[in-house]
Amino acid sequence: MSALQPELSVIIPAYNEERRLRPTLARIHEYFASQGIHPASLEILVVDDGSTDGTAQAVRESMRTMPALRLLSNGENRGKGYSVRRGMLEARGHLALFTDADLSSPMEESEKLFAALGAGNDIAIGSRALDRSLIAVHQSRSRELAGILFNRLVHLLTGLPFQDTQCGFKAFVRHRCQIIFEQQRIEGFGFDPEILFLARRHGLQTAEVPVRWAHEPASKVHVLRDSLQMLGGLAYILWNRLAGRYPRAEP
């Protein structure tokens, strides 16, 4: 594989992740090395979302021993959706995977997503809901109920059939899915339903795949604040559709 065209891009949106980022990057690097992935076939993109701690410095230090690592800086805090979108649009790999900085889903689970892409799907999304026995550490009951209710609303308002749209572990055949991120408008936590809505609108095949997952107690998700933001995102998706802001690609 040419160094100019890696086979896989791994995108990590990061906001104030100095503490978790070093072990996460080391784990990703070690995992793909153990799989025999040549360094030229891999790139890891950390999108620093205006962090005020040492996130950027942690990445720069890791770059000394990880030639596949790249740092993208937003300059200011724009949101997780913006960071994922930027990473996806600047990625160069044939396949692209985005994962949370805490690796709530172990990198080994990426094999399941890549198998789903190899079976002919354009997108593979990790799911905590399809097999809850795979959850090693559960969220609080209130968070789990909020997630279940939100996904029911997603199904009701958008028709998307997925049981878990919010798991931060998704893989794409990048060149086929470029239009999704070009049209994505939601910059905060509510971006996942939008990219899945756009995928269906453009006729892309999406597989929902059960993955191992463990809740990270230090998660930055705030149940009430982020739930309201995601509900607003659903309304924004419907408005954008009515306003013609999601034009279908030409055949």
C-alpha positions in Angstrom: 0.0 0.0 0.0 1.3 3.4 -0.9 2.2 5.8 1.9 0.0 8.4 0.0 -3.0 6.2 0.1 -3.4 4.4 3.5 -5.9 1.5 3.7 -7.3 2.6 7.0 -7.9 5.9 8.8 -8.8 6.0 12.5 -10.4 9.3 13.6 -10.4 10.3 17.3 -12.4 13.4 18.3 -10.7 14.8 21.4 -11.6 17.5 23.9 -9.5 17.8 27.0 -8.3 14.2 26.7 -4.7 14.6 27.9 -5.1 11.9 30.5 -6.6 9.2 28.4 -5.1 9.9 25.0 -1.6 8.6 25.4 -2.7 5.0 26.5 -5.4 5.1 23.8 -3.0 6.0 21.0 -0.5 3.3 22.3 -3.3 0.7 22.3 -4.4 1.5 18.8 -0.9 1.5 17.5 -0.1 -1.8 19.2 -3.3 -3.5 18.1 -2.9 -2.8 14.4 0.8 -3.7 14.6 -0.2 -7.0 16.1 -2.5 -7.5 13.1 0.4 -7.1 10.7 -0.8 -3.7 9.4 2.1 -2.0 7.7 2.6 1.6 9.0 2.1 3.0 5.5 -1.4 1.4 5.4 -2.6 3.2 8.5 -3.2 6.8 9.6 -4.5 7.9 13.0 -6.0 11.4 13.1 -6.7 13.1 16.4 -9.0 16.1 16.0 -8.3 18.4 18.9 -11.5 20.3 19.6 -10.1 23.4 21.2 -8.8 21.6 24.3 -7.5 23.8 27.2 -5.3 21.0 28.7 -2.3 19.2 27.2 -4.2 17.2 24.6 -2.3 18.6 21.6 1.1 18.1 23.4 0.2 14.5 24.2 -0.4 13.9 20.5 2.8 15.6 19.5 4.8 13.5 21.9 3.2 10.4 20.6 4.0 11.4 17.0 7.7 10.9 17.8 7.2 7.1 17.9 4.1 6.8 15.7 4.6 7.9 12.1 1.0 7.1 11.3 -0.3 9.8 13.7 -1.6 13.2 12.6 -2.9 16.1 14.7 -5.7 18.3 13.4 -6.6 21.4 15.5 -10.0 23.1 15.4 -8.5 26.1 17.2 -11.7 26.5 19.3 -14.4 24.1 20.7 -16.8 23.3 17.9 -18.3 20.0 19.0 -17.9 16.3 18.5 -19.9 16.3 15.3 -17.7 19.0 13.8 -14.6 17.1 14.8 -15.7 13.8 13.3 -16.8 15.6 10.1 -13.4 17.3 9.8 -11.5 14.1 10.4 -13.6 12.2 7.9 -13.1 14.9 5.2 -9.3 15.0 5.8 -8.9 11.2 6.0 -7.1 9.5 3.2 -7.8 5.8 3.9 -10.0 3.5 1.9 -11.8 2.6 5.1 -12.4 5.1 8.0 -13.3 4.3 11.6 -14.1 6.8 14.2 -13.8 5.9 17.9 -14.1 7.7 21.2 -10.9 8.6 23.0 -11.7 6.4 25.9 -12.0 3.3 23.7 -15.3 2.2 25.3 -15.4 -0.3 22.6 -12.0 -2.1 22.4 -10.2 -1.7 19.1 -10.4 -5.5 18.7 -14.1 -5.0 18.0 -13.3 -3.1 14.8 -12.8 -6.5 13.2 -16.6 -7.0 13.4 -17.2 -3.6 11.7 -14.7 -4.3 8.9 -16.2 -7.8 8.4 -19.6 -6.1 7.8 -18.0 -3.7 5.3 -16.4 -6.6 3.6 -19.8 -8.2 3.3 -20.9 -5.4 1.0 -22.1 -2.7 3.4 -21.0 0.9 3.1 -21.3 1.6 6.8 -21.0 -0.5 9.9 -22.1 0.9 13.3 -21.3 -0.5 16.7 -24.4 -1.2 18.8 -24.8 -1.7 22.6 -28.5 -2.5 22.2 -28.4 -5.6 20.0 -26.7 -7.7 22.7 -26.6 -6.1 26.1 -24.7 -9.1 27.5 -21.6 -7.6 25.8 -21.8 -4.5 28.0 -19.0 -4.9 30.6 -19.8 -1.8 32.6 -23.3 -0.3 32.3 -24.2 3.4 32.4 -26.6 4.6 35.1 -30.2 3.5 34.7 -31.2 7.0 33.9 -28.6 7.2 31.0 -29.7 3.9 29.6 -33.4 4.8 29.7 -32.6 8.2 28.1 -30.7 6.3 25.3 -33.6 3.9 24.7 -36.2 6.6 24.6 -34.0 8.7 22.3 -33.5 5.9 19.8 -37.3 5.3 19.8 -37.8 8.9 18.9 -35.2 8.6 16.2 -37.1 5.7 14.7 -40.4 7.5 15.0 -39.3 10.8 13.5 -36.8 9.6 10.8 -37.7 6.0 10.1 -34.2 4.8 10.9 -34.4 1.2 12.0 -31.3 1.1 14.3 -31.5 0.3 18.0 -28.4 2.3 18.9 -27.4 5.3 16.9 -25.2 6.9 19.5 -22.4 4.4 20.0 -19.1 6.2 19.2 -17.7 3.4 17.1 -18.6 3.5 13.4 -16.8 2.4 10.2 -17.2 3.6 6.6 -16.1 2.9 3.1 -14.8 6.4 2.9 -15.1 7.3 -0.8 -18.7 6.1 -0.9 -19.6 8.0 2.2 -17.9 11.3 1.4 -21.2 13.0 0.6 -22.6 12.3 4.0 -19.9 14.4 5.7 -20.0 17.0 3.1 -23.8 17.5 3.8 -23.6 17.0 7.6 -24.6 20.2 9.4 -24.9 19.2 13.1 -21.7 19.9 15.0 -22.7 18.6 18.5 -23.6 15.3 20.0 -26.7 14.9 17.8 -24.8 14.3 14.6 -25.0 10.5 14.6 -28.7 10.3 13.5 -28.0 12.9 10.8 -25.2 10.9 9.2 -27.3 7.8 9.3 -30.3 9.7 7.9 -28.0 11.0 5.1 -26.7 7.5 4.4 -30.2 6.2 3.9 -31.1 9.2 1.8 -28.2 8.5 -0.5 -28.9 4.7 -0.8 -25.9 3.6 1.3 -26.2 0.2 3.1 -25.7 0.3 6.8 -25.2 -2.7 9.1 -25.8 -2.5 12.9 -23.3 -4.7 14.7 -23.3 -5.8 18.4 -20.0 -4.9 20.0 -18.4 -5.1 23.4 -18.6 -1.9 25.3 -17.8 -0.5 28.8 -19.0 2.7 30.3 -16.3 5.1 31.2 -17.1 6.8 34.6 -15.2 9.9 33.5 -17.5 10.4 30.5 -18.2 14.0 29.5 -21.7 13.3 28.5 -24.3 15.2 30.5 -27.7 13.5 30.4 -30.0 16.4 30.5 -28.0 18.9 28.5 -26.9 16.5 25.8 -30.4 14.9 25.6 -31.9 18.3 24.9 -29.2 19.0 22.3 -29.9 15.7 20.6 -33.6 16.3 20.5 -32.9 19.7 18.9 -30.8 17.9 16.4 -33.6 15.6 15.4 -35.8 18.7 14.7 -33.0 20.2 12.8 -32.7 17.1 10.6 -36.4 17.3 9.7 -36.1 21.0 9.0 -33.1 20.6 6.7 -34.9 17.9 4.8 -37.9 20.1 4.3 -35.7 23.0 3.3 -33.9 21.0 0.6 -30.5 21.1 2.4 -29.8 17.4 1.8 -29.9 17.1 -2.0 -29.4 13.6 -3.4 -26.3 13.0 -5.4 -26.5 12.8 -9.1 -26.5 9.1 -10.4 
